Structure formats: C-alpha cells, structure tokens
C-alpha cells in the first residue's frame, strides 16, 4: 500500500522524551531562585514546546524582558543538573527504528535550543535516525510554521505528505499553520481535551497507540 506521508516530524519534550516533569520543576525552581512567584504546574506545563521568550512571557507575565536571561541561566542550571534522570518513553526507540526501516524521512521540530537537542539526541542514541532537525533558537517559536516549512523545503515534500506528531497545542497549531496534518499524543504536557480541540487526525494514549495508528494510516 502506498504511503500517505513521506515526512514525519516529531516534537521532542513530552512526545519522545519523558521530560515534561523536569521542565516544570526547573522553571519553578528558576523563578524561586530569583525571588519570583513560580508559575503553577498548569502554567508551567503550557509553555513546554515554546521558545524561551514566548515561554517566559506566558509563565512569568510580570517579568521585565531584561531579566529573561537570568531566568534562562537558572533554568538551565536546574535542568542540566538532573537531565540524566530523563529517559525516552517506553517504546520510542523501537518506533523510530521501525519508521526508519520503512524509509520515512524523519525530522524533529522542538522548543529546545540547538545545544539542548544535540545533547538529547546523543544521550538517547536516536541522533542517527533523524534526517534534519529545527530548534527554537534558530527559528520562530511554535506555533509559527517556520520549522515545518523549512523541513518540507529541505526535502521537497509537500504539506499533504507531511505529518507532525506532538504533545502540545503549540505543535498542532504549528501544523495547522503550515497546512500539515497532525497526530497528538495525550501522555505529555497538554491535556487531551485541549489537544482534541485542535483537531488532530488522532489523539494517541501511548507510544503503542502511536505505532498502531502509523502502521494503519501513514
């Protein structure tokens, strides 16, 4: 059977790697370090996937932009001190390997920095599987479509042959803005009801669900 999609693009945090909890903890700890009221868990989870400026504007709305770098430094301190605790979701390595064997073009579009993504790709052992990646410090933040537009341009793949997979509404709205189909995962940062409101093709409950849906529909 002919493939529906040629290019499959994954978000990273909360989609492939179980890092949402550490991101929330690190944002809250960074705020406390600087004497700021930390965002609630809900607010902190909402920013996952965004670029730094957009994330801080939402999580700490009263913070002067001149202090963003202070929060970023403290956030990195807390995150990097514990990132060895973070693992891929069960089944992710097998899923990515299976898609690679099936000759899909695989990409990543993430709110991580380039340095952060390269660290994660190396530690996870998945780096060799991805043909291209885009990060928030080299593109507009989600939900702007730049990351997907650049990946599609790089490989000459049309929007109707591209699928975005992510755990946040930022991912799904980026896909919509790029004219691309999306698959949501409900085990990450954003709740299922918000994901379903963004009208993905499917909202998967687990990596096994993602794998089954892709086998049947991609």
LUMROFI-715523 format. One record per residue (C-alpha): x, y, z; residue in three letters; residue number from 1. Coordinates in steps of 0.02 Angstrom, whole numbers, plus 50000, padded with zeros to 5 digits. Each point is the difference from the previous one (the first is absolute). Layout:
! residues N
+-------+-------+-------+------+-----+
|     u |     v |     w | rest |  nr |
+-------+-------+-------+------+-----+
|     X |     Y |     Z |  ala | NUM |
...
+-------+-------+-------+------+-----+
***
This chain:
! residues 218
+-------+-------+-------+------+-----+
|     u |     v |     w | rest |  nr |
+-------+-------+-------+------+-----+
| 50000 | 50000 | 50000 |  unk |   1 |
| 50065 | 50173 | 49955 |  unk |   2 |
| 50056 | 50111 | 50142 |  unk |   3 |
| 49888 | 50146 | 50046 |  unk |   4 |
| 50147 | 50097 | 50074 |  unk |   5 |
| 50182 | 50019 | 49947 |  unk |   6 |
| 50062 | 50114 | 50140 |  unk |   7 |
| 49958 | 49969 | 50183 |  unk |   8 |
| 50053 | 50136 | 50121 |  unk |   9 |
| 50005 | 49974 | 50188 |  unk |  10 |
| 49999 | 50120 | 50143 |  unk |  11 |
| 50128 | 49948 | 50132 |  unk |  12 |
| 49956 | 50043 | 50181 |  unk |  13 |
| 49842 | 49912 | 50056 |  unk |  14 |
| 49984 | 49907 | 49835 |  unk |  15 |
| 50157 | 49893 | 49986 |  unk |  16 |
| 50084 | 50039 | 50166 |  unk |  17 |
| 49914 | 49997 | 50170 |  unk |  18 |
| 50067 | 50171 | 50048 |  unk |  19 |
| 49844 | 50104 | 50035 |  unk |  20 |
| 50010 | 49977 | 50188 |  unk |  21 |
| 50181 | 50056 | 50007 |  unk |  22 |
| 49963 | 50152 | 49892 |  unk |  23 |
| 49860 | 50052 | 50118 |  unk |  24 |
| 50110 | 49975 | 50154 |  unk |  25 |
| 50144 | 50097 | 49921 |  unk |  26 |
| 49894 | 50149 | 49949 |  unk |  27 |
| 49925 | 50011 | 50174 |  unk |  28 |
| 50169 | 49983 | 50084 |  unk |  29 |
| 50075 | 50134 | 49888 |  unk |  30 |
| 49862 | 50120 | 50048 |  unk |  31 |
| 50025 | 49966 | 50186 |  unk |  32 |
| 50188 | 50026 | 49983 |  unk |  33 |
| 49966 | 50178 | 49941 |  unk |  34 |
| 49868 | 50039 | 50130 |  unk |  35 |
| 49857 | 49986 | 49876 |  unk |  36 |
| 49834 | 49914 | 50028 |  unk |  37 |
| 50015 | 49834 | 49908 |  unk |  38 |
| 49869 | 49956 | 49871 |  unk |  39 |
| 49874 | 49866 | 50042 |  unk |  40 |
| 50026 | 49825 | 49932 |  unk |  41 |
| 49865 | 50034 | 49869 |  unk |  42 |
| 50081 | 50162 | 49942 |  unk |  43 |
| 50173 | 49922 | 49997 |  unk |  44 |
| 49939 | 49850 | 49899 |  unk |  45 |
| 49916 | 50114 | 49874 |  unk |  46 |
| 50166 | 50080 | 49949 |  unk |  47 |
| 50083 | 49836 | 49953 |  unk |  48 |
| 50044 | 50007 | 49816 |  unk |  49 |
| 50010 | 50189 | 49989 |  unk |  50 |
| 50158 | 50101 | 49970 |  unk |  51 |
| 50078 | 50084 | 50149 |  unk |  52 |
| 49926 | 50174 | 49982 |  unk |  53 |
| 49823 | 49940 | 49967 |  unk |  54 |
| 50014 | 49874 | 50142 |  unk |  55 |
| 50057 | 50129 | 50128 |  unk |  56 |
| 49873 | 50128 | 49941 |  unk |  57 |
| 49862 | 49875 | 50038 |  unk |  58 |
| 50071 | 49919 | 50157 |  unk |  59 |
| 50062 | 50160 | 50083 |  unk |  60 |
| 49893 | 50139 | 49926 |  unk |  61 |
| 50061 | 50134 | 50121 |  unk |  62 |
| 50185 | 49971 | 49963 |  unk |  63 |
| 50096 | 50137 | 49912 |  unk |  64 |
| 50074 | 49935 | 49835 |  unk |  65 |
| 50172 | 50060 | 50057 |  unk |  66 |
| 49997 | 49862 | 50132 |  unk |  67 |
| 49957 | 49856 | 49882 |  unk |  68 |
| 50183 | 49950 | 49989 |  unk |  69 |
| 50008 | 49982 | 50191 |  unk |  70 |
| 49854 | 49880 | 50001 |  unk |  71 |
| 50072 | 49906 | 49852 |  unk |  72 |
| 50166 | 49976 | 50089 |  unk |  73 |
| 49918 | 49934 | 50157 |  unk |  74 |
| 49884 | 49889 | 49898 |  unk |  75 |
| 50148 | 49923 | 49910 |  unk |  76 |
| 50089 | 49973 | 50165 |  unk |  77 |
| 49854 | 49903 | 50073 |  unk |  78 |
| 49959 | 49903 | 49841 |  unk |  79 |
| 50178 | 49948 | 49961 |  unk |  80 |
| 50031 | 49945 | 50179 |  unk |  81 |
| 49864 | 49868 | 49980 |  unk |  82 |
| 49985 | 49964 | 49814 |  unk |  83 |
| 50090 | 49834 | 50026 |  unk |  84 |
| 49839 | 49944 | 50087 |  unk |  85 |
| 49896 | 50025 | 49843 |  unk |  86 |
| 49967 | 49855 | 49882 |  unk |  87 |
| 49908 | 49967 | 49839 |  unk |  88 |
| 49822 | 49939 | 50020 |  unk |  89 |
| 49990 | 49811 | 49992 |  unk |  90 |
| 49992 | 49942 | 49821 |  unk |  91 |
| 50067 | 50159 | 49920 |  unk |  92 |
| 50167 | 49927 | 49944 |  unk |  93 |
| 49911 | 49854 | 49917 |  unk |  94 |
| 49873 | 50116 | 49918 |  unk |  95 |
| 50132 | 50114 | 49924 |  unk |  96 |
| 50102 | 49852 | 49939 |  unk |  97 |
| 49846 | 49923 | 49918 |  unk |  98 |
| 49958 | 50162 | 49910 |  unk |  99 |
| 50179 | 50016 | 49940 |  unk | 100 |
| 49996 | 49822 | 49931 |  unk | 101 |
| 49840 | 50047 | 49907 |  unk | 102 |
| 50096 | 50141 | 49915 |  unk | 103 |
| 49904 | 50147 | 50069 |  unk | 104 |
| 50092 | 50165 | 50008 |  unk | 105 |
| 50010 | 50040 | 50185 |  unk | 106 |
| 50016 | 50172 | 50077 |  unk | 107 |
| 49992 | 50090 | 50166 |  unk | 108 |
| 49919 | 50170 | 50034 |  unk | 109 |
| 50029 | 50050 | 50180 |  unk | 110 |
| 49995 | 50141 | 50124 |  unk | 111 |
| 50171 | 49945 | 50062 |  unk | 112 |
| 50157 | 50097 | 49959 |  unk | 113 |
| 50120 | 49926 | 49872 |  unk | 114 |
| 50123 | 49956 | 50139 |  unk | 115 |
| 49861 | 49920 | 50102 |  unk | 116 |
| 49937 | 49895 | 49855 |  unk | 117 |
| 50174 | 49941 | 49951 |  unk | 118 |
| 50028 | 49946 | 50179 |  unk | 119 |
| 49836 | 49905 | 50001 |  unk | 120 |
| 50029 | 49919 | 49831 |  unk | 121 |
| 50169 | 49936 | 50059 |  unk | 122 |
| 49942 | 49938 | 50170 |  unk | 123 |
| 49846 | 49913 | 49927 |  unk | 124 |
| 50094 | 49916 | 49859 |  unk | 125 |
| 49871 | 50060 | 49873 |  unk | 126 |
| 50106 | 50128 | 49910 |  unk | 127 |
| 50043 | 49889 | 49853 |  unk | 128 |
| 49817 | 49972 | 49956 |  unk | 129 |
| 49950 | 50181 | 49969 |  unk | 130 |
| 50035 | 50078 | 49831 |  unk | 131 |
| 49979 | 50181 | 50057 |  unk | 132 |
| 49949 | 50098 | 50155 |  unk | 133 |
| 49944 | 50176 | 50043 |  unk | 134 |
| 50012 | 50088 | 50168 |  unk | 135 |
| 49922 | 50151 | 50083 |  unk | 136 |
| 50162 | 50101 | 50004 |  unk | 137 |
| 50018 | 49992 | 49811 |  unk | 138 |
| 49818 | 50018 | 49945 |  unk | 139 |
| 49844 | 50091 | 50054 |  unk | 140 |
| 49917 | 49920 | 50151 |  unk | 141 |
| 49853 | 49885 | 49978 |  unk | 142 |
| 49861 | 50020 | 49944 |  unk | 143 |
| 50086 | 50096 | 49860 |  unk | 144 |
| 50020 | 49880 | 49852 |  unk | 145 |
| 50183 | 50039 | 49963 |  unk | 146 |
| 50071 | 49837 | 50069 |  unk | 147 |
| 49883 | 49893 | 49895 |  unk | 148 |
| 50016 | 50113 | 49848 |  unk | 149 |
| 50189 | 49983 | 50004 |  unk | 150 |
| 49997 | 49812 | 50022 |  unk | 151 |
| 49878 | 49978 | 49856 |  unk | 152 |
| 50104 | 50115 | 49890 |  unk | 153 |
| 50160 | 49906 | 50044 |  unk | 154 |
| 49931 | 49835 | 49938 |  unk | 155 |
| 49880 | 50062 | 49867 |  unk | 156 |
| 49850 | 49923 | 50089 |  unk | 157 |
| 49827 | 50076 | 49980 |  unk | 158 |
| 49892 | 50044 | 50151 |  unk | 159 |
| 49876 | 49863 | 49959 |  unk | 160 |
| 50141 | 49872 | 50012 |  unk | 161 |
| 50060 | 50063 | 50170 |  unk | 162 |
| 49943 | 49950 | 50175 |  unk | 163 |
| 50039 | 50092 | 50162 |  unk | 164 |
| 49995 | 49901 | 50163 |  unk | 165 |
| 49997 | 50092 | 50166 |  unk | 166 |
| 49934 | 50012 | 50177 |  unk | 167 |
| 49950 | 50184 | 50004 |  unk | 168 |
| 49877 | 50115 | 49916 |  unk | 169 |
| 50152 | 50099 | 49942 |  unk | 170 |
| 50051 | 49851 | 49893 |  unk | 171 |
| 49826 | 49976 | 49929 |  unk | 172 |
| 49975 | 50184 | 49961 |  unk | 173 |
| 50171 | 50007 | 49917 |  unk | 174 |
| 49945 | 49856 | 49891 |  unk | 175 |
| 49837 | 50088 | 49957 |  unk | 176 |
| 50093 | 50160 | 49958 |  unk | 177 |
| 50114 | 49902 | 49883 |  unk | 178 |
| 49855 | 49909 | 49917 |  unk | 179 |
| 50060 | 49835 | 50073 |  unk | 180 |
| 49904 | 49857 | 50082 |  unk | 181 |
| 50033 | 49965 | 50183 |  unk | 182 |
| 49996 | 49855 | 50122 |  unk | 183 |
| 49983 | 50044 | 50184 |  unk | 184 |
| 50068 | 49901 | 50146 |  unk | 185 |
| 49905 | 50015 | 50164 |  unk | 186 |
| 50135 | 49935 | 50117 |  unk | 187 |
| 50105 | 50160 | 49997 |  unk | 188 |
| 49981 | 50182 | 50052 |  unk | 189 |
| 49825 | 50054 | 49945 |  unk | 190 |
| 49835 | 49918 | 50049 |  unk | 191 |
| 49900 | 49897 | 49876 |  unk | 192 |
| 49853 | 50120 | 49990 |  unk | 193 |
| 50111 | 50144 | 49942 |  unk | 194 |
| 50088 | 49888 | 49875 |  unk | 195 |
| 49838 | 49933 | 49928 |  unk | 196 |
| 49934 | 50179 | 49981 |  unk | 197 |
| 50143 | 50031 | 49878 |  unk | 198 |
| 49929 | 49861 | 49887 |  unk | 199 |
| 50147 | 49881 | 49974 |  unk | 200 |
| 49971 | 49845 | 49895 |  unk | 201 |
| 50013 | 49895 | 50158 |  unk | 202 |
| 50041 | 50024 | 50184 |  unk | 203 |
| 50109 | 49856 | 50057 |  unk | 204 |
| 50001 | 49939 | 50179 |  unk | 205 |
| 50171 | 49916 | 49993 |  unk | 206 |
| 50149 | 49964 | 49890 |  unk | 207 |
| 49920 | 49832 | 49958 |  unk | 208 |
| 49847 | 50097 | 49940 |  unk | 209 |
| 50111 | 50114 | 49895 |  unk | 210 |
| 50084 | 49849 | 49922 |  unk | 211 |
| 49835 | 49913 | 49961 |  unk | 212 |
| 49925 | 50158 | 49923 |  unk | 213 |
| 50153 | 50031 | 49891 |  unk | 214 |
| 50002 | 49820 | 49940 |  unk | 215 |
| 49818 | 50013 | 49948 |  unk | 216 |
| 49994 | 50178 | 49935 |  unk | 217 |
| 50171 | 50068 | 49953 |  unk | 218 |
+-------+-------+-------+------+-----+
***
